[in-house]
Amino acid sequence: MFKKNKFKMLATYTSFSCLLFSAVNINVVLAHDTHTNEQQVTDGNLLPQLWSAAQQVEDVIKINGTFMVHWDAKSKITKFYLIDENQKEITLKFQEEITMNFWGFKYRPVTLEGKWETTNDTNGAKTFISTRIESTDEATISMMDITDHAENDKVWAEVSGYYEGLKSAMPIALLEPAKDIQVTQLQNIEQSSTLGRWGPILPWPHVPVAGGNLPDGRILTFSSNRIDSFNQELPQHTTMAQTWDYKTGAFIDVPNREHDMFCGGMVSLNNGDLLINGGGGYNNQSSLFDHKTNTWSDAGDMTYGRFYPTTISMPNDSVLTALGRFREPLPELWEQSNGWKVMPDLDLFEAILSHQYKNRCDNDPNNECGNDTDPGNKYKESRWWPLFNLAPNGKIFHSGPTPTMHYLDVTGDGTVQQVGSLQTDWYPKNGVTIMYGEGKLLTAGGYKAETDSSSTNKAKIIDITEEEPVIKNVAPMAFARKFHNSVVLPTGKVLVIGGNVSGQRFSDESAVLTPEVFDPVTETWANMADMAVPRTYHSMALLLPDGTVFSGGGGLCDDDKNCANNHLDAEIYSPPYLFNTDGSLATRPIIEMAPEQITNNMTFEVDASDNIVKFTMIRFSMQTHQQNTSLRLVNVDFNELANGKYHLSAHQNKNVLTPGLYMLFAIDDEGVPSVSKTIKVSMPKASIFPIISPGETLSIEAESANSQPLFTPFEVINDNDASNGNYIVWPHTDNHQQVAIPDEQAQGLASYTFNLTQTAPVALSITMRTPQGNQDDSFYYRIDDGAWATQNNWQTLGEWKSRLITTFIDLPAGEHTLFIARRENGTEIDKITLMAQ
């Protein structure tokens, strides 16, 4: 909502070295941390996050001709006001209004106290920064105590309670209003628990078109061979890139000087490195980013150049890339040890390209085949960014945007299989498709139809837990969108950010500022708090480890087009779960201890707050152009052992809980998530032990333990009636002998290790013979480090018989060892049978 009014401005400066801007004010960047009052985001669009102690205006403004700068985000107008400080009472006079991109000015801190100057020719003038706008008819300097002001301003009252600096007098500068100033209406802070809250606008070193999570919590973002445009002339071989630490606000410049990665495919690998392939000028390069050294390395050249390809990683850390603006139908598979190889049997012409093109035009970046598109140019740009996700069956599921769906099997030379029904309700190109649960995809927005590029608000769920996908249309979004981004939240809900209704690239026309959240339980949408800056084409979004969301970018067009809507900035969104109903910060649960590394099927212990009702794992990922093939949320089964101690069971399917780095969140009974712990999911090592899965039976010959160091005095005896012709026995002598207490360090011990693929009850049966009646019918046994148990008083009367000994209840997935120790001599043991139920 907007209103017209007169306004006054509060001047201050801060010790932090970045500025941010909105339609109502220019704020100050603080290292983003929602967990301490000292760094609380109180209302990013309204207030600076931190105020210094009392300072006079004269401390900042020292030179005649100093400008005060105000940038109107809606009109994209930069307004300069000349300050004449020769007067005893400083009057701020409107000098002129200049239409220009504010980011043409580059600011740097002059001192740690936060004084600023421009690198432009402004006679070295310091810059007077506006931080608040209010309605007033006055036009003179006045002084007032912030604590007094706080009495009738609830937002200020909350902030003044946190910062000592607010209790000192701060100068208020009043200004004659320019005409038709539009000021965004203040948001009621109490709405934060239902709408969430946006932080201040963060200036960014480039337009963040693409980016990914790094193992240490930072994110990497990059643009193109320019910070705010791209140049298609070859060769360029450069990408402007920086890392950003959400805890400190620090940037590190990490340009790739060998590879233009703009519009390339990208994934997060299992070790947290980032792989980017193809990009500007249809190049065939690929690069790896190592977060430990902040360096790029060559990952090998593809056979074909690719621009706008979709790239997806497999559980074994191989990577498939396909299509792009180039019309080459054959995908390529990357392995770190072998580089790229073409997949000759994974031809995607019929599956995807034939929806737009009549004829093959392989390896033709110059389109020498001519324009052979179908009448009406149906399924425009269908070769750009095909929608790929890894399915629970281990195959790549292709869900669009073309109307046919497929499974791509990358084993061997590859196969393509069409599945499901035709999807013609809308054309989800430039919409979002996100994996929010096990085999569950949400698709929302995109083209209204294959021949209508305006935006739609339609949404659907695709269930790929079975071989045949199941499609279910769900409630539409409140706003039609294209070029929006999506993020899965720790609670399992999906946040959709940005986009526009017009469907026009490089345009903020009819931009949607209202995010929406999809609830998979109710299958409904809810509107969230409006952001300050449009995020449309060439914008991106990522989940941060503290449960907040990074959203940035938009614009960055060809040098020749001179984009009017470049956004070299970002915003941080704090979802409603971070706030109490009065708008104050919610108390967050804490994960005190979690393992650094796990494998599928593993049970692991976590120490956390004692009111946890849910654990989720969200994979680190990379995102660009609405694409994020690495992102997935996995709900984690768990049992609470005692107050604050939990046993979690890692999903047994490596195609669901795929190897890689994850954020582990604990959600309490109020729905508030913890700050995440980073856990690496590794590929299980190939087991040298027998493997058993639920519903299967494993048979082990007792004599297989005969080479173990504590096996004797057990002996292996030949017997044609025994299984495999042998059994073991502690030989009977003239005297009956018995071991009173079992000892795992004593002789007469046999052990049998097996691998259970998932948690299950396991029944133990043993085939045995007791030739001497009740004097040779017993032995000791135990599983892993459990207590010893005794099998006794079962006489077989000289025959081989099998008996159910016990059932180990809910044996966790993973490796287990069964121990059998001697008790009475003469007991003959033949075969051990384990049945997972």
N, C-alpha and C positions, 0 to 999 in steps of 0.2 A: 504494500500500500504506500502511496506517496501523497505528500501534501506540500503546498506552497507556503513559505513563511519567511520572515526575517530571521536573522540568526546572529549569534555571537560565538566567539571561539576562545577556548582555553589553551594557553600556550604552556608547554613543558618540554623537557628533554629527558632522555633516559640513557643508561649505560649500555644498552644493547645496540648492535650495529646494523639493524635492518629496519626498514619502514614498510608499513602496509596501508592500503588505501581502500576505501569503500565509498558508497554514495553519500554517506553522512560524515565521514571523518577520515583522518589519516592516523593509523595506530602504530604500535611498536611491537616488533617481533620478540617473543620470549621463547626460550627453549621449551618445547611443548611437553608438559608432564601433567596429567590430570590427577596425580596422586598426592600432591602436597599443596597445602594452602599457599605456600610461598610462590608457587608457579601456577596458580589456578587460572584457567581461562574463564573469566567471569562473564563477559559477553563480547566476543571478538568483534562484532560489527558495531559495537557502541563505545567501547572503552579501551584505553591502553591497558595492558596487563600488569604493568609495573610502573610506579611513579617514583621519581627521585625525591629527595628531601627538598625543602623549600628553596626555590631559586627565583631571582628577579628576572623580569623580561630583559633588562639591560645586560644581564650576564650572557645572554645568547645573541642579542642584536647589538652589534657594536659599530656597524658601518652604515652610512647613508646609502640608500638605494637597495637595502636588503629586501628580498622578495619573500612574501608568504605565498606558499603554493597550496592550492586545493584542487584535487582531481575529482571530477564528477563521473563516477563509474557508469552511470546510465547514458549520459550524453557524450561521454568520451572527450569532454572539454577540460583542458587544463587552464585554471584561472590564476593569474599572477596579481598580487596586491603589493603596491609599493609602500614601504614603511618609512615615514619621515620622523626620525627620532630627535630632531632638533627642538621639537616642541616639548614643553614640560609635561603636558598630558598628550601621550602619543595617540594620534588619530590614524587609523588604517584607512587609506584611500583606495578606492577601486581605480586601477590604472587602465588595464585593457584585458580583453578576453581573447585568448589565442587558441585556435583549434589545432591540436597536435597530439601525438601519442606521448603520454607522460614518460614512457620508458625510453624515449630518446635522450633523457637526462640520466647520467650515471652518477650516483652519490657514493661518497665514501666517508667514514668517520674521520673527523679532524683530531679529536681527542677522545679519551676513554669516557669523558663526561657526556659524550653524545652530540657534540656540536657537528654540524654538517656543512659541506660546501659542494658545489657542482663542479664538474670537470668542463662544463661549457664556459663560454666567454661571458661571465656575469660579474666581471671585475672583482672576483674573489669573494663575493658576498656570501655571508652565512645564510642558511635557509631557515626561515621561521616556519615551524610545522604546526598545522592545525590538528588538534586531537578531539575536539568536541564541538558540536554545533547546537545552539539553542535558539529559541525564539526571543527576540528582544527589540525594543525600539531605541535603545541607547547606542551611543557611538563613542564612548570614552573608556580609557583604562580604569579598571577598579581592582581592588584587592579584596579577597574574602577568604575565610577559613573553610577548608574543605569539609571539616566535621560539621560545621553549621549547615553547609549546603546539603550534606548527607541526610539531614533530618527530613527533607521533603523530596528526596530522590532515593528510592529503594535500591536501585542498582548501585549508586555510589555508596550507599550505606554498607552494602555487603563488601565492597572492595575496601572501604576505609577501615573495616574491621580487621583486615588482613595486613595492611601495610602502614607502618609507622609514618612513612613519608606523606601520607594523605592527611595526617593530623597537623601538618604545618601549612602555613599560608601559601597559596599558589596564585599566580597572577591570572586574571581573566582579561583577555583582549576582546574588545567589541568592535564590530565592523558594520559599516553601511552596507546593506544587502545589495547584491546584484539582482537583476530581474529574473523572476521565474525560477528561483532555485528550488530543486526538488529534493526533499529530504525523506529518506525511508523512515517509516514510523517505528518507534522503539518496540522491541519485542518484550513481552512480559516474561521476566526471568522464570516465573513459576511454571511456564509452559515447557521448560526444558525436560521435565520427566515424561512428557508425552511427545514432544517434537524434536528433542535433541537440541544441540547448540553448535553453531559454527564459530570457530576461532577467527582471529584477524587474518587479513589477506597477507600472504607471505610473498615478497618479491622473489623471483626465481632467476637463475642465471641464463635460462633459455626457456623456450616453450617446451614443457615436459610432454612430449608426444608418447613416449614409451618408458617403461621402467619395471623394476623388479625388487623383491625383498632380498636382502643380504643376510648371511648367517649371524652377523654381529648386531642386527637390529636396524642398521642403516637401510636406506633404499638407494638404488641407482636410477637416475633418469637421464634421458638424452633427447636431443632434437634431431638435427640433420647436420649438413655441412655449414649451416649458418645457425645462429641462435634463434632467429625468428622467421626464417624462410628456408627454401631449399633451391639449389641450383642444379638443373638437370644436365648441364653440360659435363661431359666426361673429359679427363678423369678428375674426380674430387677426392676420394679416398680419405675422408675426414668425417668424424662425428663429434659434435660438442656434447660432452657428458660430464656430470658431476654426481658425487654421492652426497647424501644429506643424512645427518644424525638427528632423529626426532627428539632425542633427549637434550642435546646441546645446541641444536640449530646450526651446527657447523657444516659447511660445504667443503668438499675436496674435489679439485679439478682433475678429471680423469679422461681427457679426450682420447679417442681412438684415431690415431694419425694415419692408419693404414686401410681403413674400411669405412665406407659410408653405410651405416646400418639403418638409416631412415626407411621405414616401411619394410623392414626385414621380418622374418619369422624369428620367434624367440621362445626359450624355455628355461626353467630352473632345473639344473641337473641334480643328481642324487647327493652330491657333495656340497651343494650350495653355489657352485659356480654357475654363471649365466652364459648361455650359448645363443648367439645371434647369427642368422644366416641370410645372405642375400641383401636386398635393399636398393638404395639409390642407383639409378642407371642400369637396372636389371643385372647387378653384379653377381658373381658366383662365389664370393668370398664367405667365410664364416670366421667368427671370433669368439674367444672365451675370455670372460672377466673373472679374475681371481681377487676376491675381497681381501685376502690376507696381505697381498702386496699392492693392491690397487692398480693392477696392470692388466693390459690386454695381450693375448697371444693368438697366433694364427691357428685355427682349428681345421684348416684344409679347405680346398676349393671343391665346390660341387661341379658336376658335369655341365649343368645348365644354370644360366643366370635366372634369378627369381626376384620379383618385385610384388609385394603383397601376398607372400605364400603363407600357408598355415603350417606351423611346426609343432610337433607333439612328442613328448618323451615317453619311452616304454619302461616297464619296471626294471629291465636289465641295463638301463641307462643308455640304450641306443635311442636314436632320434629320427623320426620320419618327417620329411618336409614335402609339400605337394602344391602344385599349381602356382597361382599368383597371376599377375597381369600378363606374364609370359604364358603362351598357350601350350606349353609342353605338358603332355598328359601323364608322363611317367614320373612318379615320386622317386625320391632318393632317401636312403637310410644311412645314418651316420653312426659309427662306433669310434670311440676315442683312440683305440689301437689301430684301426684300419681306415679311418676317414670315411668318405662318402662313396656309396655305390648306387647305381640305378636299379630300380625294381622292375624288371621287364614284364612280369605278369600282373603287375598292379596298375594296369592301364585305366585311366580315369576319363577317357574320352566319352564313352557311352554313358558312364555313370553320372558325369557332371557336365562336361563341356558340350555334349550333344544337345543340351537344353537351350543353348544359345547359338551354337554354330552348326552349320550343315556339314562342313567338311573338316577333316583334320588339317592342322596347320602347325605341325610340330617344329619346335626350335626356330621360331620366326619372330624375333623381337621387333622387327620393322614392319610386321603385318603385311608381308609381301603377298600373302594369299588373298589380300583384298578384303572387302567387307562382305562376309558371307553369313551374316546374322539372319535369324529368322525374321519374317515380317513383323513389324512393330517392335523389334529389338527386345524380345521377351527375355526375361531373366538376365537383365543387364548386369555385367561384371560378375557373372556367376563364378568365374574362375578366381576371383579375388576372395581371399580369406574363407575357404570352405570351413564349415562348422564341424570340428573334430573333437571327440572326447574319448578317453579310454573307458571301455565297458568292463563290467565285472567278469566277463568271459575272456578277457585278455585281448580282445580285438578292438580296433579303432572304430567307433560308431560315428558315421557321417550323417548328420541330421538336417543338412541343408546348406545354403538357403534354397537350393533347387528342390523341386517337389518330391523327388525320390530319395529314400534313405538307404544306407548301405552299411555292411560290416566290411572292414578292411583287415585282412589277416596278413601280418608282415612276416610270418615265418616262411622260410625258404625264399622263393622268388615272389611270393605274395599272391593273394586272391581277392576278388571283389564279389560280394554277395548282396543283391538287393533284398531288402526286408521292409515289412510294414506297408501301410497304405500311402497313397499319394497325398501330399500336404499342399493344398491349394487355397487355404483360408486367407493367407496373406504371404508376402514374400519377406522373410525375416532377415534380409540383408541389412547390415548396419544396425540391427537390433542386438540384443544380448542373449547368450546361451551360457548358463552357469550350472555347474554340478554342486547342488546344495545338500546332497545326501547320497547314500549308497545307491548308485545306479539311477539317481533322480536328477533330471535336467529341467531347469526353468528357462523357457524362451519367451522374450517379451519385446515388443516394438519392432521397428523396421519399416520397410515399404508397405503401403496399403495393398499393392498388387505388383505383379512382375512388370506391368506397364505403367504403374502409377507410383512415382517416386516420393509422393507426400507421405507423411508419417502415420503410423497406426498405433493404437493403444492395446492391441490384442495380446493375449498371453496364453501359454499352454504349458503343461507338464508332460515330459516324455520319460516313461519308466522303461529302463533297459536292464532291469534285473533278470529278465528272462530273454530267451533267444529272439522272440518276436517283440518289438517295441510296442508299448501301449501308450496311446496319445489321449490326453484329457485337456479340453479347453477349460480355463479357469477365468475368474473375474478379470476384466480388463483393467489396465492402469487408469488413473484419473486423467492422465495427460498422454496424448499421442507423442511418441518420441522416435527420433533417429539419432545416431551418433552419441548415445548415452553410454554409461559405464555401470558395471554391477560389481558388488562385493558381497561375499557371504560373511555374515557376522557370527561371533562366537556362539550366540544363542540358536543358530540354525536359520534365522531369518535372512532375507536377501535385501540389500539396499541397492536401489537404482538411482543414479545421479545424472543430472544434466540432460543433454539432448535438445533438439528443437522440433517444433511442429512443422515448420516449413519444409524440412528435409533437404535444405540447401547446404552444401559444403561451404566452409570458410565464412559462415554467416551466423551472426547472433540474432538474426531476425526470428521473432517468436521463440526465443530460447526459453526453456523450461527451467526455472530457478528452484522449483519445489521438488525435492527428492521424494521417493516413495519406498516403503518397506513392504515386502511380500512375506506373509506368514504362511508357511507350508502346512500348518495344522488346520487353520481355518480357510486357507486358500483365498485370502482377501488381501487388499492393499490398504495402506494408511499413509497419508501425507505427513511429511516431516518439515522441519524449519527451513525456510528459504535460504539459499546461499546468496552471496553478494555478487559473484562474477559468473557469467554464462560459461558453461563447459559443454562445448559441442564438438565438431569434428576436430580431430587431433588433440583431444583431451584424454586423461587417464585417471584411474583410481586404484588404490591398493589399501588393504587392511594393514594397520600397524600393530606391533606386538602388544601395545597397551590397550587394544580393542577400539581405538579410534580409527578414523578413515582419512587417508590422504586423497585429495581431489585437486587436480591441477591441469593447466594447459588449455589448448584450444587455439585454432588459427594455423599459423605456419604454412603459408602457401608458396607457390612458385615465385621466384624473384620477380618475374614479369608481372605478376598479378597485384603485388603490393597490398597484402592483406590489411584490411581496416580493423580486424578483430583479433589481433594477436594478444595472447594472455601469458605473459612471462611472470606467472604468479601461481599460487596454490592456496588452498584452504584446508583446515583440519576440522573434521566433523566428529563431535562427541555424541554418540547415540543416546537415546533416552535412558538406557539402562545404567548410565553413569550418574544419574541425578535422583535426588529425593523429590518428593512432591512439592516442596517449597523452593526448589531450584538449587539447593545446596548440593555439594558433591556427595554421592552415596558412598558408604563405607564398603570397600572392596574386599572380597575374600582373597586369601593369599595362598599360593603354592610355595611351600617352604622347601620342599625337596622333591626332585624327580630325576630319573636317570637321564644321562646325556644321550644314550643310544639304546634302541630296542630293535627287535626283529618281529616279523609277523608271528602270530600264535603265542607270543610271549606274555606271561603274566608279570607285571612289574608293580612296585610299590611307590605310592605318592603320599607325601605328608602335606596336608592342606588344612584350611579352616574346617571346623567341624559341622558346618551346615551346608555341605556341598550336595547338590541333587543331580548334577550333570557334569560330565567331562566331554569336551569336544577337541578334535585335532584338525587344524586348518593348514594346508600345505603352503609353503613359500612358493611364490609364483612370479610370472612376468606378464605384463599387460600392455597391449597397444591396439588401437583401432577396434575396440570392443572385444578383442580376442584375449582369452586367458585359458590355455589348454592345460596348464599345470595346476590350476586352482581346484580344490575339492575339500569338502568338510566330511569328517568321519566321526560319528558318535561312538563313544568308547564305553563298553560294558564295564561295570565295576561293582565291587562289594566293599562296604565299610567294615573294617576289622575292629576298630575302636575309634574313640573320638579323635578325629584328625588323621587317621591312618586308613589308606584305601588300597585295595588290590585292583588294578586295572588290567583288562585283557585286550591286548593288541589284536586287531582284526586278523583272522587267519588268511584272508585272500590278499595277495600282493597286488592284485589289480584293483582293489578297493583302497586299502591302506598302502598306497604305492610307496616304494622307497624314496627317500628325500628328507628334507628338513620340514618340520611342522611346528606350529604354535600350539601348545597344549594349554587350554583354558579350563578353569574350574568355575562353574556357575552355581551361585548359592540359591537358597530358598526364596530370595527376593528377586531372582532373575538377574543379579549383578555378576558379571564375569570378573575373574582375576586378571591381573597382568599375566601374560603368557610366559611359559617356560619353553625354551627351544629344545626339541627332541629330534634326533636323527633316527629315521627308520632305515635300517640296513637290510640288504638282501640276506635271508638266512643262508648260512654256510651249508653246503651239501653235506647231509648227514651220512656218516659211515655206518650208522646203526639202522636196523629195520624200522620202517615207517608204518604207522597204523592210523587210520582215520575212523571217525564214528561210523558204525555199521560194518566194520571190517574185523577180521580175526587174524591174529598173528601167532604162528606156532614156532617155538624155539626148542631145539634139541638140547637137553640138559648137558650132554657131553661137550657142547661147544665152548664150555668154560674151562676145559682141561688144561689149557696152557697158562692159566692165571696163577700168580705166585702163591696164593693161599689155598689153591685147590686141594692139595693133598692134606689129609689122608683119603679124600675121595679118590676113587679109581673108576676108570671106564671099563665096562664089561661087555663082551659081545653076547648078543642074544637075538636069534632070528625072529623071535616073537615081539621084540621091542621095536618101537618106531625107529626107522633108519638103522636097525640092527645093533643098537648100543644103548646102554643106560649107565647111570652113575650110582655109586654106593660107597658108604663108609663100611668097609668089609666087616662081616660078623666074625668074631673069634669065639673061643670056648666060653668066654665070659661076656655077659651083657654089659655094655658100656653106655654111659649117658653124660652129655654135657649139660651142666645145670644152668649156666648163664651164657647166652650168645655173646660173642666178642668179634667185632668187625676186623680186629687186628690179629685174631687167632687163626690157626690153620683150620681147614675144613670149611671154606667159604667160596661160594660160586656167585658170580654177578652177571646180570643180563640187562643190557641197555637198549632202549628203544626210543623212537621219536613219535610223539603224539601230535597230530596236525592241528587239533583244536581241543579245547577243554571238554571233557566228557567223563562219565563213569566208566571204569575199566574193570572188567571181571577177570579174576585169576583162577584158572583151572589147572590141575596137575595130574598127569598120568603116572601112577606109582604101583608098587607091588610090595606086600608085606609077608615074606615067607615064614616068619617066626611068630605070627600072631601079634599080641599086644606088646611084645618086647622089641619090636622093630618097625614101629608104625608112625614115627614122628620126625619133624624137622622144624627149624625156625625160619621165618621169612619177614621181610619188611620191604617197603618201597621208599627209595631215596633216603632222607634223614629221619623218616618216621620211626615210631616205636617198634620194637621186635614183637612179633606175634608167634604163637605156637600152633602147629597142626599136629593133632594127636588123636589117638583112639579111633582109628579107621582101619579095619582089617579087611584085606582083599582076598584072603584065603588062597594065596599063591597065584592069583590072576592079575593081569594088568587091567587096571580100572582108572577111569578119569573122574575127578571130583572137583566141584566148585569149591574153592578154598575161601575166597572173599571177593568183595567188590570194593575197589578204591573209588570213593565218591568224588565226583567233580575233579578229576585229576587235571591240572592245568596243561595247556598246550606246551610242547617242548620236549626236551630229552629227559628221560626218567630211567632209573636203574632199580631192578628187582634183585634183592639179595636172598640167597638161600644158604643157611648155615646148618651144619650137622647137629643133631640132638641125640638120636639113638643109632647105634651101629646096626647094620643089616637092612636099613630102609633103602629101597631101590626106587630111584626117580628116573623117569623116562622122558617125558615131553611136557613142556610148559606152554600153556595156551592163554593168550590175552585177547579179550574181546572188548572193543570200544563200543559203547552203547549209544 
